[in-house]
Amino acid sequence: MMGNLHQEAVDHLQTIRGLMERATLYRAISGPAALFGGAFAVLVAACFRRVGRSAGEGDLSSGASFVIIWLAVLAVASLINLFLLCRRPERPGEGFWSRGMQAALQALWPALVGTGVLGVMIALGKEGESRLPLVAVLWMLGYGLALLSTSSFAPFSLRILGYSFVAASLVSAMAILHFSWLQDFEPAVSASLLMGATFGLFHLFYGAIVVLSRESRTQPQTSP
């Protein structure tokens, strides 16, 4: 009897912990921050396209410039996301650096850091400029795999976002390898268009879903 009660209590605690971790991971990417980051990525990609069309070969076409600009986009979006999350009121007894957030980051960082560093090394290496589209594909794949690494406690929206990035990376790699018309663009332009189409548009769509769903939950329910 006591053993059954103990096991039932353990099961309840595990369920509560799983729900808290899911809620923590759900707020790991703020909806407004996703909207800002997505719009920022689209704007940067458009600037690359405009400069590439008007100037052809230029400073922005180098691997170093590509890495610096897109890492700056990541830094700005991450800082805004952190600022918005820190301003959000916490649940009682749950700080920002909770066990759920720690578990989420532990699951995310291997794929993010691994593919991120590898992409930087390729971009800065020999003939890195010509391989920038594949660098973008690698970053897309790493981000998608990082999100999917949290699938055991991630909400449905983040899992869909992860699958979308993985699928987009595979489709983009096939397009780069098999469609010669893509070679008409400068490599930095092609890579930036891929970044804008995924990190930009995908996050805009995700952020809109998060913001709209939150507003629908906070609206008072009227009885018929």
BAFI-3210 file (N, C-alpha, C; in Angstrom, 3 decimals, decimal comma, padded with zeros to 6 digits):
// residues 224
n [1|2|3|4|5|6|7|8|9|10|11|12|13|14|15|16|17|18|19|20|21|22|23|24|25|26|27|28|29|30|31|32|33|34|35|36|37|38|39|40|41|42|43|44|45|46|47|48|49|50|51|52|53|54|55|56|57|58|59|60|61|62|63|64|65|66|67|68|69|70|71|72|73|74|75|76|77|78|79|80|81|82|83|84|85|86|87|88|89|90|91|92|93|94|95|96|97|98|99|100|101|102|103|104|105|106|107|108|109|110|111|112|113|114|115|116|117|118|119|120|121|122|123|124|125|126|127|128|129|130|131|132|133|134|135|136|137|138|139|140|141|142|143|144|145|146|147|148|149|150|151|152|153|154|155|156|157|158|159|160|161|162|163|164|165|166|167|168|169|170|171|172|173|174|175|176|177|178|179|180|181|182|183|184|185|186|187|188|189|190|191|192|193|194|195|196|197|198|199|200|201|202|203|204|205|206|207|208|209|210|211|212|213|214|215|216|217|218|219|220|221|222|223|224]
n.u [000,838|001,836|003,956|002,668|001,458|003,731|004,915|002,897|003,001|005,565|005,140|003,301|004,899|006,818|005,198|004,365|006,842|007,529|005,554|006,252|008,800|008,135|006,609|008,609|010,452|008,789|008,618|011,192|011,781|010,730|007,633|007,247|010,005|010,754|009,311|010,578|013,264|012,881|011,935|014,170|016,115|015,045|015,230|018,034|018,786|017,525|019,021|021,518|020,830|020,214|022,644|024,292|023,145|023,584|026,281|027,803|030,676|031,992|032,719|030,865|030,648|032,536|033,628|034,223|032,829|030,198|029,923|030,360|028,250|025,903|026,281|026,098|023,410|022,304|023,229|021,941|019,206|019,140|019,768|017,568|015,550|016,327|016,038|013,247|012,303|013,331|011,863|009,379|006,870|007,589|006,610|005,457|008,142|009,755|012,496|014,233|016,524|015,843|015,456|014,217|014,854|017,614|017,781|016,731|018,639|020,896|020,152|019,991|022,496|024,653|024,141|023,744|026,164|028,056|027,426|027,393|030,036|031,428|030,364|031,349|034,096|034,243|033,369|035,387|037,573|039,736|038,614|036,206|034,285|032,891|031,460|029,500|026,611|026,256|027,149|025,066|023,048|024,028|023,880|021,105|020,302|021,572|020,247|017,610|017,923|018,750|016,434|014,766|016,036|014,975|012,572|011,307|010,149|009,281|006,985|004,382|004,573|007,284|008,475|007,447|008,628|011,318|011,315|010,659|012,929|014,875|013,816|013,844|016,591|017,510|016,103|017,133|019,848|019,717|018,735|020,850|022,875|021,878|020,555|021,430|020,837|020,847|023,429|023,795|023,554|025,514|027,550|027,367|025,014|023,128|023,339|022,489|019,870|018,785|019,072|017,400|014,940|014,462|015,433|014,356|011,573|010,422|010,624|009,077|006,550|006,315|006,497|004,175|002,192|002,643|002,154|-000,513|-001,832|-001,341|-002,736|-005,323|-005,665|-005,626|-007,873|-011,056|-013,412|-016,645|-019,761|-022,381]
n.v [-001,212|001,301|001,405|001,696|004,191|005,782|005,433|006,546|009,195|009,881|009,667|011,741|013,944|013,799|014,293|016,921|018,206|017,771|019,307|021,859|022,113|022,066|024,402|026,222|025,890|026,645|029,370|029,970|031,009|034,003|035,240|037,962|038,557|036,648|037,595|040,080|039,223|037,642|039,561|041,224|039,500|039,068|041,665|042,064|040,079|041,097|043,416|042,324|041,212|043,497|044,924|043,036|042,951|045,546|046,107|043,886|041,941|042,531|043,987|042,751|040,246|038,518|035,730|036,328|038,749|037,872|036,066|037,789|039,641|038,033|036,788|039,039|039,657|037,434|037,951|040,394|039,676|037,671|039,112|040,826|038,933|037,829|040,104|040,549|038,169|038,341|040,444|039,369|038,313|035,909|032,559|031,660|030,757|030,023|030,906|032,760|031,316|028,477|024,937|023,753|025,518|025,208|022,495|022,680|024,293|022,673|020,618|021,960|023,157|021,455|020,806|023,393|024,806|023,085|022,879|025,594|026,550|024,925|025,853|028,500|027,977|026,809|028,960|030,835|029,543|028,183|029,024|029,646|031,570|030,682|028,622|029,523|029,277|026,559|026,768|028,259|026,340|024,399|025,752|026,081|023,389|022,638|024,302|023,399|020,700|021,181|022,263|020,038|018,303|018,762|017,510|015,772|017,242|019,521|022,011|021,617|023,541|024,332|021,947|021,617|023,856|023,063|020,733|022,009|023,569|021,550|020,167|022,270|022,724|020,370|020,414|022,801|022,139|020,166|021,747|023,558|021,861|020,716|022,487|024,574|027,232|028,622|029,301|031,658|033,737|035,671|033,924|034,829|036,275|034,299|032,627|034,389|034,891|032,379|032,313|034,441|033,476|031,320|031,587|034,089|034,244|031,901|032,362|034,652|033,593|031,715|033,419|034,960|033,030|032,329|034,780|035,332|033,067|033,383|035,732|034,849|033,078|034,771|036,312|037,048|034,477|034,187|033,157|031,343]
n.w [000,000|000,934|-000,817|-003,289|-002,949|-002,714|-005,264|-006,806|-005,956|-006,857|-009,624|-009,993|-009,320|-011,359|-013,558|-013,001|-013,066|-015,738|-017,015|-016,094|-017,200|-019,897|-020,082|-019,425|-021,546|-023,599|-023,272|-023,867|-026,308|-027,032|-028,230|-029,324|-029,619|-031,501|-033,680|-034,082|-034,538|-036,822|-038,680|-038,752|-039,823|-042,384|-043,381|-043,398|-045,238|-047,514|-047,849|-048,490|-050,940|-052,433|-052,414|-053,620|-056,170|-057,138|-056,828|-057,333|-057,005|-053,865|-050,588|-048,908|-049,936|-048,991|-046,988|-044,312|-043,868|-044,219|-042,062|-039,844|-040,081|-039,912|-037,448|-035,883|-036,276|-034,975|-032,357|-031,684|-031,890|-029,914|-027,580|-027,392|-027,087|-024,614|-022,999|-023,135|-022,001|-019,405|-018,422|-018,194|-015,936|-013,412|-012,471|-009,149|-007,057|-009,170|-010,865|-013,487|-014,313|-014,138|-013,343|-015,474|-017,580|-017,604|-018,339|-020,908|-022,233|-022,007|-023,688|-026,090|-026,769|-027,875|-030,673|-031,695|-031,117|-032,248|-035,090|-035,609|-035,084|-036,889|-039,310|-039,312|-039,486|-042,034|-043,627|-043,211|-044,148|-046,758|-049,977|-048,883|-049,459|-051,745|-050,678|-049,040|-049,315|-048,546|-045,945|-044,822|-045,085|-043,343|-040,884|-040,725|-040,541|-038,120|-036,268|-036,503|-035,648|-033,044|-031,875|-032,122|-030,424|-027,985|-027,960|-026,202|-024,169|-025,351|-026,589|-029,073|-031,099|-031,185|-031,939|-034,503|-035,681|-035,532|-037,206|-039,572|-040,131|-040,465|-042,699|-044,568|-044,770|-045,994|-048,443|-049,479|-049,732|-051,736|-053,816|-054,181|-055,067|-057,391|-059,101|-061,512|-062,045|-059,683|-059,294|-060,555|-058,796|-056,479|-054,114|-051,402|-051,513|-052,257|-049,997|-047,981|-048,776|-048,314|-045,530|-044,824|-045,762|-044,083|-041,242|-041,092|-042,267|-041,191|-038,414|-038,206|-038,800|-036,725|-034,451|-034,821|-034,436|-031,736|-030,402|-031,134|-030,117|-027,393|-026,889|-027,387|-025,266|-023,083|-023,325|-021,947|-021,279|-022,462|-021,346|-023,002]
ca.u [000,000|002,714|004,734|001,822|001,313|005,011|005,063|001,932|003,532|006,674|004,566|002,723|005,999|007,403|004,253|004,437|008,128|007,465|004,749|007,028|009,856|007,529|006,280|009,858|010,980|007,886|008,965|012,601|011,792|009,611|006,915|007,670|011,405|010,781|008,840|011,647|014,394|012,519|011,904|015,549|016,796|014,534|015,790|019,450|018,844|017,172|020,171|022,507|020,350|020,316|024,054|024,816|022,643|024,090|027,739|028,478|031,685|032,239|033,131|029,884|030,690|033,563|033,158|034,327|031,720|028,975|029,895|030,225|026,908|024,861|026,468|025,549|021,949|022,024|023,464|020,885|017,953|019,251|019,698|016,181|014,811|016,676|015,427|011,810|012,058|013,616|010,781|008,141|006,720|007,834|005,708|005,981|009,146|010,468|013,267|014,545|017,492|015,229|015,935|013,683|015,646|018,924|017,629|016,531|019,906|021,779|019,749|020,133|023,801|025,590|023,889|023,933|027,577|028,792|027,225|027,750|031,493|031,839|030,024|032,307|035,380|034,132|033,260|036,656|038,641|040,082|037,448|035,015|033,270|032,062|030,718|028,591|025,268|026,299|027,248|023,700|022,334|024,528|023,297|019,692|020,187|021,934|019,190|016,480|018,256|018,774|015,050|014,219|016,667|014,131|011,227|010,675|009,350|009,012|005,621|004,186|004,995|008,740|008,808|007,150|009,673|012,516|011,147|010,655|014,318|015,557|013,323|014,324|018,024|017,680|015,629|018,084|021,068|019,429|018,616|022,186|023,692|021,297|019,956|022,534|020,451|021,166|024,802|023,811|023,683|026,739|027,365|026,905|023,609|022,348|023,317|021,677|018,471|018,383|018,941|016,200|013,746|014,248|015,519|013,470|010,151|009,963|010,435|007,910|005,361|006,267|006,173|002,766|001,383|002,787|001,486|-001,966|-002,337|-001,312|-003,848|-006,584|-005,786|-005,843|-009,174|-012,052|-014,374|-018,034|-020,678|-023,510]
ca.v [000,000|002,459|001,445|002,242|005,626|006,409|005,459|007,517|010,535|010,096|009,906|013,087|014,899|013,780|014,974|018,362|018,686|017,815|020,466|023,067|022,196|022,432|025,826|026,979|025,868|027,393|030,787|030,160|031,883|034,916|035,520|039,253|038,487|035,895|038,508|041,044|038,537|037,256|040,754|041,688|038,600|039,356|042,952|041,872|039,323|042,019|044,300|041,546|041,082|044,797|045,230|042,114|043,308|046,835|046,239|042,654|041,576|043,622|043,596|041,874|038,920|037,687|034,856|037,008|039,697|037,085|035,552|038,888|040,238|037,144|036,632|040,251|039,468|036,492|038,597|041,379|038,951|036,969|040,095|041,272|037,812|037,767|041,260|040,330|037,076|038,810|041,348|038,615|037,862|034,490|031,826|031,608|029,742|029,656|031,994|032,626|030,228|027,336|023,631|023,521|026,278|024,560|021,280|023,071|024,751|021,512|019,862|022,774|023,705|020,679|020,991|024,796|025,171|022,253|023,312|027,007|026,674|024,295|026,776|029,608|027,475|026,653|030,280|031,542|028,726|028,332|028,995|029,729|032,423|029,908|027,616|030,182|028,664|025,340|027,205|028,590|025,069|023,763|026,452|025,735|022,020|022,614|024,931|022,486|019,563|021,658|022,337|018,685|017,611|018,991|017,032|015,035|018,141|020,764|022,129|021,218|024,608|024,288|020,745|021,925|024,772|022,272|019,930|022,913|023,922|020,366|019,942|023,352|022,539|019,288|020,894|023,813|021,464|019,553|022,811|024,102|020,880|020,189|023,513|025,451|028,644|029,267|029,777|033,008|034,666|035,625|032,971|035,511|036,632|033,067|032,189|035,313|034,649|031,188|032,705|035,253|032,667|030,378|032,277|035,244|033,963|030,872|032,970|035,528|032,753|031,162|034,492|035,331|031,985|032,437|035,997|035,194|032,057|033,954|036,679|034,108|032,489|035,807|036,936|036,443|033,595|034,569|032,024|031,585]
ca.w [000,000|001,000|-002,052|-004,359|-002,720|-003,035|-006,713|-007,343|-005,687|-007,786|-010,954|-010,008|-009,351|-012,695|-014,450|-012,727|-013,561|-017,198|-017,417|-015,830|-018,203|-021,171|-020,018|-019,464|-022,899|-024,459|-023,191|-024,176|-027,482|-026,880|-029,468|-029,898|-030,045|-032,756|-034,724|-034,354|-035,150|-038,177|-039,530|-038,882|-040,750|-043,729|-043,789|-043,716|-046,490|-048,592|-048,059|-049,232|-052,330|-053,097|-052,615|-054,612|-057,493|-057,602|-056,765|-057,711|-056,020|-052,931|-049,257|-048,297|-050,544|-048,369|-045,932|-043,023|-043,753|-044,048|-040,696|-038,888|-040,176|-039,414|-036,007|-035,276|-036,269|-033,888|-031,070|-031,424|-031,639|-028,639|-026,505|-027,279|-026,519|-023,198|-022,336|-023,010|-021,067|-018,053|-018,003|-018,012|-014,550|-013,205|-011,589|-007,782|-006,821|-010,389|-011,426|-014,914|-014,490|-013,475|-013,779|-016,812|-018,537|-017,686|-019,136|-022,305|-022,797|-022,129|-024,873|-027,299|-027,124|-028,715|-032,107|-032,054|-031,085|-033,194|-036,474|-035,720|-035,201|-038,141|-040,385|-039,293|-039,986|-043,487|-044,249|-043,106|-044,703|-048,167|-050,861|-048,050|-050,083|-052,673|-049,932|-048,100|-049,284|-047,739|-044,555|-044,415|-044,947|-042,125|-039,740|-040,681|-040,043|-036,711|-035,482|-036,477|-034,792|-031,658|-031,404|-032,016|-029,307|-026,811|-028,315|-025,108|-023,346|-026,090|-027,103|-030,468|-032,015|-031,347|-032,708|-035,908|-036,134|-035,745|-038,412|-040,726|-040,431|-041,001|-044,060|-045,429|-045,023|-046,966|-049,741|-049,946|-050,166|-053,030|-054,814|-054,449|-055,763|-058,627|-059,944|-061,918|-062,117|-058,420|-059,358|-061,115|-057,678|-055,695|-053,002|-050,196|-051,729|-052,170|-048,601|-047,198|-049,124|-047,572|-044,129|-044,684|-046,001|-042,986|-039,958|-041,150|-042,460|-040,245|-037,098|-038,287|-038,710|-035,366|-033,521|-034,972|-033,805|-030,284|-029,920|-031,299|-029,190|-026,045|-026,775|-027,312|-023,935|-022,079|-023,506|-021,062|-021,919|-022,203|-021,370|-023,898]
c.u [000,870|003,555|003,950|001,648|002,597|005,215|004,117|002,412|004,680|006,156|003,975|003,823|006,657|006,501|004,326|005,745|008,126|006,668|005,503|008,142|009,295|007,176|007,530|010,426|010,091|008,215|010,436|012,774|010,550|008,959|007,292|009,124|011,546|010,318|009,932|012,812|014,109|012,517|013,318|016,312|016,339|015,130|017,258|019,608|018,511|018,311|021,278|022,104|020,518|021,767|024,657|024,377|023,306|025,604|028,490|029,459|031,963|032,612|032,162|029,952|031,721|032,950|033,186|033,173|030,403|028,844|029,649|028,807|025,856|025,048|025,971|024,024|021,552|022,175|022,360|019,573|017,992|019,148|018,274|015,318|015,066|016,033|013,932|011,485|012,313|012,530|009,499|008,038|006,874|006,723|006,303|006,964|009,935|011,182|013,547|015,471|016,991|015,830|015,425|014,477|017,038|018,847|017,468|017,851|020,899|021,437|020,047|021,584|024,667|025,385|024,133|025,410|028,354|028,660|027,590|029,240|031,985|031,525|030,971|033,650|035,360|034,126|034,583|037,819|038,902|038,853|036,144|033,907|032,340|031,185|029,721|027,167|025,224|026,474|025,855|022,887|022,748|023,953|021,811|019,489|020,496|020,858|017,975|016,731|018,303|017,361|014,466|014,860|015,885|012,734|010,535|009,838|009,052|007,546|005,576|004,731|006,502|009,177|008,557|008,205|010,971|012,442|011,192|012,079|015,084|015,126|013,841|015,810|018,256|017,242|016,610|019,368|020,870|019,356|019,986|022,997|023,183|020,686|021,017|022,146|020,730|022,584|024,908|023,932|025,093|026,525|026,851|025,436|022,728|022,225|022,431|020,201|017,951|018,190|017,679|014,925|013,441|014,271|014,636|012,011|009,627|009,724|009,290|006,624|005,208|005,871|004,725|001,859|001,433|002,019|-000,023|-002,546|-002,347|-002,461|-005,178|-006,774|-006,095|-007,180|-010,194|-013,058|-015,784|-018,926|-021,844|-024,779]
c.v [001,258|002,581|002,025|003,742|006,366|006,510|006,462|008,946|010,862|010,395|011,300|014,146|014,955|014,480|016,479|018,936|018,782|019,006|021,772|023,224|022,604|023,903|026,682|027,025|026,664|028,874|031,029|030,991|032,753|035,185|036,854|039,247|037,715|036,764|039,510|040,374|038,113|038,437|041,283|040,831|038,845|040,658|042,814|041,106|040,214|042,981|043,585|041,452|042,391|045,151|044,317|042,455|044,563|046,872|045,011|042,256|042,783|043,083|042,604|040,459|038,006|036,832|035,519|037,981|038,974|036,593|036,673|039,444|039,319|036,797|037,865|040,180|038,532|037,156|039,580|040,681|038,243|037,942|040,599|040,172|037,697|038,903|041,046|039,220|037,504|039,743|040,601|038,151|036,348|033,862|031,798|030,449|029,332|030,882|031,769|031,443|028,993|026,035|023,307|024,251|025,666|023,288|021,607|023,484|023,604|020,668|020,628|022,973|022,798|020,894|022,428|025,155|024,377|022,723|024,779|027,206|026,069|025,203|027,950|029,163|027,312|028,012|031,019|030,772|029,020|028,114|029,041|030,551|031,619|028,894|028,222|029,624|027,379|025,661|027,549|027,320|024,368|024,429|026,159|024,345|021,950|023,215|024,020|021,288|019,971|021,740|020,938|017,902|017,788|018,411|016,287|015,930|019,463|020,821|021,836|022,265|024,590|023,051|020,971|022,867|024,013|021,423|020,805|023,291|022,740|020,114|021,009|023,198|021,454|019,723|021,917|023,166|020,803|020,607|023,370|023,150|020,533|021,244|024,562|026,924|029,372|029,824|031,149|034,071|034,572|034,675|033,633|035,905|035,407|032,597|033,084|035,177|033,408|031,515|033,523|034,448|031,732|031,082|033,521|034,865|032,925|031,465|033,983|034,731|032,188|032,244|034,924|034,312|032,108|033,643|035,852|034,165|032,576|034,931|035,956|033,480|033,532|036,507|036,264|035,611|033,998|033,357|032,337|031,910]
c.w [000,000|-000,266|-003,202|-004,205|-003,071|-004,540|-007,350|-007,123|-006,624|-009,184|-011,059|-010,084|-010,721|-013,696|-014,274|-013,269|-015,083|-017,696|-017,201|-016,850|-019,549|-021,191|-020,089|-020,861|-023,850|-024,438|-023,469|-025,437|-027,391|-028,231|-030,092|-030,354|-031,340|-033,918|-035,091|-035,071|-036,574|-039,129|-039,775|-039,889|-042,186|-044,253|-044,188|-045,026|-047,681|-048,887|-048,828|-050,702|-053,084|-053,394|-053,675|-056,016|-058,022|-057,700|-057,230|-056,629|-055,116|-051,577|-048,631|-048,833|-049,894|-047,270|-044,571|-042,818|-043,519|-042,609|-039,699|-038,900|-039,574|-037,945|-035,262|-035,224|-035,128|-032,533|-030,724|-031,099|-030,286|-027,462|-026,307|-026,683|-025,017|-022,425|-022,115|-022,021|-019,632|-017,532|-017,710|-016,568|-014,446|-012,365|-010,189|-007,621|-008,047|-010,941|-012,892|-015,156|-013,734|-013,979|-015,177|-017,873|-018,696|-018,535|-020,614|-022,949|-022,952|-023,346|-026,159|-027,733|-027,997|-030,208|-032,529|-032,142|-032,126|-034,629|-036,658|-035,911|-036,505|-039,330|-040,461|-039,853|-041,509|-044,179|-044,252|-043,712|-046,171|-049,030|-050,069|-048,669|-050,988|-051,954|-048,953|-048,145|-048,471|-046,260|-044,022|-044,200|-043,660|-040,884|-039,610|-040,084|-038,548|-035,822|-035,386|-035,576|-033,323|-031,093|-031,214|-030,880|-028,017|-026,998|-027,181|-024,209|-024,046|-026,509|-028,593|-031,435|-032,242|-032,119|-034,188|-036,482|-036,405|-036,998|-039,667|-041,122|-041,014|-042,435|-045,016|-045,739|-046,063|-048,361|-050,320|-050,441|-051,524|-054,125|-055,186|-055,317|-057,154|-059,554|-060,277|-061,916|-060,802|-058,406|-060,007|-060,028|-057,083|-054,515|-051,728|-050,312|-051,607|-050,725|-047,751|-047,527|-048,417|-046,092|-043,902|-044,841|-044,840|-041,632|-039,934|-041,190|-041,474|-038,866|-037,096|-038,123|-037,300|-034,357|-033,602|-034,298|-032,287|-029,747|-030,020|-030,336|-027,755|-025,854|-026,659|-025,938|-022,882|-022,218|-022,605|-021,852|-021,501|-022,322|-022,275|-023,130]
res [m|m|g|n|l|h|q|e|a|v|d|h|l|q|t|i|r|g|l|m|e|r|a|t|l|y|r|a|i|s|g|p|a|a|l|f|g|g|a|f|a|v|l|v|a|a|c|f|r|r|v|g|r|s|a|g|e|g|d|l|s|s|g|a|s|f|v|i|i|w|l|a|v|l|a|v|a|s|l|i|n|l|f|l|l|c|r|r|p|e|r|p|g|e|g|f|w|s|r|g|m|q|a|a|l|q|a|l|w|p|a|l|v|g|t|g|v|l|g|v|m|i|a|l|g|k|e|g|e|s|r|l|p|l|v|a|v|l|w|m|l|g|y|g|l|a|l|l|s|t|s|s|f|a|p|f|s|l|r|i|l|g|y|s|f|v|a|a|s|l|v|s|a|m|a|i|l|h|f|s|w|l|q|d|f|e|p|a|v|s|a|s|l|l|m|g|a|t|f|g|l|f|h|l|f|y|g|a|i|v|v|l|s|r|e|s|r|t|q|p|q|t|s|p]
***
